[in-house]
């Protein structure tokens, strides 16, 4: 059986472009006629299925995950092509052909292979949900099933941009104090490896050649130290399990905890609003939003709340028992449940937690600035004290005292 690309006109005089599997062109045309389509053009797909199946799929492993940038590229392309009127299958085909990212090509190839087998979009994603993220994969499927795909994709893109903005805000806020710390560390090692040694050898009549050797040695040592520091940071960043463990430990610190907590809650309610608006039943929407919750204790309490809702408990009561959400969040959820506008209230709660993120970030930034300045002060004190001791020690030795 081969695959054929066709262009046809339906009963509403709309042009339809899609693929169809058939034994030959005549069989394909007959199938289209049975669908009440007027065939305008039909031709065999130029790329055979076997070639398409293995070309990019090898780039996808079981633990592959898209970065935020890759997710944004994928959903932006998907949204614009969907608005152009392309079918789901043609969208994945077009993204695979146009994208330069091998992981995106690999995902599209897998989805196309599964759809070619006759699977639904939900079944096509089965086993590969983690690539886009369980939440976003499920929302894509839910949007397609409910007929709200354009609205759902648009909100997914907005949510990804919000997450990216949050990360950029953290980097922007902490970059200045971190640069001060790095510069202070460099100055500290420069004085330790070079300046203090020069002071120590002043009385011995150290030659310019020896001084230059000490300078080069000091620079090499500093470069090695910073290479080790950045190498360790890169290793931690690439090892997702180790990074997650470090984030979990850091999240318990008093100044970091509010920031991470508010971020998790903002993301939770943002995904919950998306899922509920896409037509997913409330318990399933909460379960889907719970996949982005990175605090184990809270995640467990939300799971218990889902069970209570499925047993007939009201959302306000089920969430209230958990005692993990703010009073403002609970008041808005209660109002939304009574007014039948839960989706809007979920968005309001998410926005409120985002404002709390900004406040927590300002507190953390100020603390890091104070710590950086204190650290620089300690280094200056250390350098000044050691330089003073070395200079006068050499002076006393020269005077025979």
N, C-alpha and C positions, 0 to 999 in steps of 0.2 A: 504494500500500500504506500502511495506517495502523498506528498502534501502539495496543494495547489493554492496559489494566491489569486483571489478573484476581486473584481469590482462589479457591483450590481446595484440595482435600484429596487427599493422595497415598495410596499403599497402606498406609502406616504410620499413617494417620489424623492426619497432621501438616498444619497449615495452611500453604500456600505462597502467597506474594504476590509477583508479578513482572509483567514486561511481555512481550508477544508481538506480533510483526508479522504482520498478516494483511490480506486484501483487504476483509473485512467481519467483523461479529460472528459470523456462522455459520461462516465459515472459521476464525476464531480458536477457537471452541468445538470444531470438528472436530479441529484440531491438538492441543488440550489433551486431548481424549478419546483420541487416538492415543498420548499420553504416559501413559495410564492415570491421568489426573487427573479428579476429580469437581468440576466447576465449581460454585462457590457464588455467584460474582459476577463479572461482566465488563462493562467499559465502555470507550469510546474515550478515549484520552488527551486531556485538555482543552487542553494546550499543543501546538500543531502543531510538527512537526520544524523547519520553516524558521524559525519564531520563536525556538525554543530554540537553533538553530545559531549565530545571529549576535548574540544578545543580549549575551553576555559575552566571546566569544572575542576580540573586538577589544582586550580589556585585556591579552592575552598576546602578547608579542613573542618573537622567537627567542632573545633573551638574558635573558628573564625568569627570575628566581630567587626562591624563597620565602626570607623571613627565618626565623630559628629560631622566632620566635613564630608565624609563619604555618604552618610545618611542624607545630609542636606542636598548633595549633588543628585542622589538617586530620586528623592521625593520631588525636587524641583523639576527634574526631567519628566518624571511621571505626571506631575500636575499639568505641565504645559502641553504634553502630548495628549492627555485625556481631554483637556479643553479643546484640542484640535479635532476631536471626534474619533480618534483611533480606538480600536477595540483593545481589550486587555492584552491579548496575545501579541498584537502588533506593537503595543507600547513596550513590552518586554523585549521584543525583537529589535525595535528601534534603539532602545537604551543600550542594548548589548552592542549594537553596531557603532553607535556614536561615542560611547564613553571610552576614555583611555585608561580607566581604572580596571585592573585585572580582576579584583574582587567583585566589582559591580557586574562585570561581564560574566563571571562565574556564577553569581546568584541568578542572573537572568537566564543563563543557559540551563540551570537546574530547574527553574520554574517552567521554562518552555518545554523541557523534556517531560515533566510531570503532566502539564496541560495536554501535551500531545498524546499522552496515554489515556486521556479522557477524564483526568481528575479535575475536581473543582479547584478554585484558587486556594481555598482553605486546606485542602488535601495536598496541594502542590507545595505549600509552605511547611507541611508537617516534617519535623526533624531538622528544620533549618530556621526556625523562628529566632534563634539567638543571633543570627547574622545581622538582622536589622534591629534586634531587640524584641523580646516576646510581646511587649506592649504595642510597639509600632506595627509589627507584623499582623497582630490580631486586629488592630484598628483598621489596617488596610483591607483586610478580609471583611470586617464588619461594615465598612463604608461601601464596599462593592456589593454586599448582600442587601443593604438597606436602601441603596440608590442614592446615598449621600456621599459618594466617593470624592467629588470635587471639594465639598465643604470639609470633609474629614482630612483630606490630604493638605488642604490649606492650613488647617489648624495644627496638623502635625509639623508642618514647616515652621509655623510661628513658635511652636513649643521647642523645636530644635534650636531655633535662633535665640530663644530666651535662655536655654541652657548654655549656649556658646557665649552669650553676653555675660552670663553669670561668671563663667570661667575667666573671661577676659577682664572683668571687673576685679577679680581676685588677683590676677597677674599684674594688672595695672596698679592696684593699691599696694601690693607687696614688693613690686620691683625696686622702688627707690630704697627702702630700708634694707632689702636683701643685697643690693649693690653696695651699700655702705658697709655691710657686714663683710662682703667678699673683699672689698678694698682694704678694710681694716685687717683682715686675715693676711692679705698679701703684704701689707706694710709690716705687720708683726714678724712674719717669716723673713722679710728682707732685712730688718734690723737684727733679727736673731742670727741669721746665716751670714750676714755681711758686715753691717755697720758695727755691731758689738765686737766682732772679730778684729775689725780694723782698729777699734779703740784698744783692744787687748794687746795688739802687736805694735802699737805706736812707739813704745819705749824701746823696742828691739830693733828699730831701724828697718822696718819692712819695706822692701823694694816695690816699685810701681808694677813690676811684672807679677809679684806675689799678690798685690791688691787686685789686679785684673783677673788673676786666677780665682781668687775668692769671690769676685763679682760674678764671673761666669758660672762657678759652682753654685752660688746662691740662686741665680736665675734658673738653672737647671733643676734644682731641688724644688723651687716654687712651682715651676711648670709641672713637675711630676706629681706634686701634692694636689694641685688643681685638676690635673688629669684624672687622678684617683677619685677625687670628690665628684667630678662630673660623670665619670664612668660609673660610679656607684649609683648616682641619681638616674642615669640612663638605664642601668640594669633593673633598678626598682620599677621604673616606668614601663619597661617592656614586659616584666614579669607581673601579670595582672593579679595573680593570687597574692604575691608578696605585697604589691601595691595596696590591694584591698585590706590585707592584714595591718599594714602601717596606717592606713586611713582609719580603720576601726579603732586602733590604739589612740591615734591623734584625736579622734572624735570624742574621747572620754575626757580630754583636757577642758578645764572650765571655760577658757576663752574660745575654743574651737567648737565645743559642743553646741552652743546656740546656733552658730552658723550652719553646721551640718544638719542639725535637727530641722531648722526652718527650711533649708534647701530641700530636704527629703519630703517634708510635708507639702511644700509648694509644688513639687513635682508630682506627688501622689494625687493631689486634688486637681491638678492640671490634666493628668491622664484620665482621672475619674470623670471629669467634665467631658472630655473628648469621647470616651467610651460610651457614656450614657447618652450623649447627643447622637452618636452613631447608631443607636437603637439596640445596644446590648443591654440585657436585663440587669437591674441594679446589683444583685449579688455577684453576677459575672463581671460587671464593670468594676466593682470593688476588688474582686479577686485579681483582675487584670492590673489595676492600679497598684495593687500590693506587690507586684513583681518588681516595681521600681523602688520600693521601700528598702533602704539599705541598713535599717536599724533592726536587728533580729528580735529584740524584745517587743518593739512596736508591731513588727510584722506578725508575731504570734498572736498578739491581742486583736489585731484586725482580722485575722483568720477566725478567731472565736466569734467576732462580731458578725462575720459572714454567715456562720452557722446559726446564730440567733435570728438573723434576718430571714434565712431560709425556713426557719421554724415559725415564722409569722411575727417576729418582733419588729417594731418600728425602727427606722434608721437612726433617729435621734436617740432613742433608748439604747440601741445596740452600740452606737459610737460613744454615748455618754458613760456606759459601764467601763469602757476601756480606760477612761481618764488620761488620754494621751493628747487630745486636741485642746486648743485654747478655748476660753469662754466665748470669744468673738466667733470662732469657727462653729461652735455648737449652737450659738444663737442664730447664725445665718442658716445652718443646716435645718434647724427646727422651723424657721420661717419659710424656707424653700420647700420643705416637705408639706407644710400646711397649705401653701399657695400653689403647689404643683409646679414649681419652677426650680427644681433641684439643680439642673444643669447650670443655670445662671448663678446660683448661690455657690456652687462648687468653684466657679471661676472667681467669684468675689473672695472666697476664702483663700484660694491660691494667690491672688494678688496681695492680700493682706500679709501672707507669709513671706512674699517677695519683699515687701517693705521692711519686715523684720530682718530679712537677710542683709539689707543695706545697713541697718543699724548695727547688727552684729559684726559686719565687715569693717565698719568704721572703728568700733572698739578694738577689734583685733589689729587693725592697721596702726592705730595709735600706740598700742602695746609694743608691737614690733619696732616701731620708730624709737620708743623710749629705750627698749632693750638694745637696739643697735647703737644708740648714742652712748649708753652706759658701757657697752662692750668696747667701743672706740676709746672712751675715757680710761678704761682699765688698761688697754693696750698702750696708750700714751704714757700712763703712769709707769707701766712696766719698762717701757723703752727708756724713759727719762731716768728712772732709778738705776737701771743697769748701765746706761751710758755714763751717768755721774760716778758710779762706783768704779767702773773700768778706767775712766779718765784720771780720777784722783789716785787710784791704786797705782797706775803707771807713773804718775807724777811723784808720788812718795818714793816709789822704787828708784826713780831717776835721781832723786835727791838723797837717797840712802837713808831714808827715814822709816 
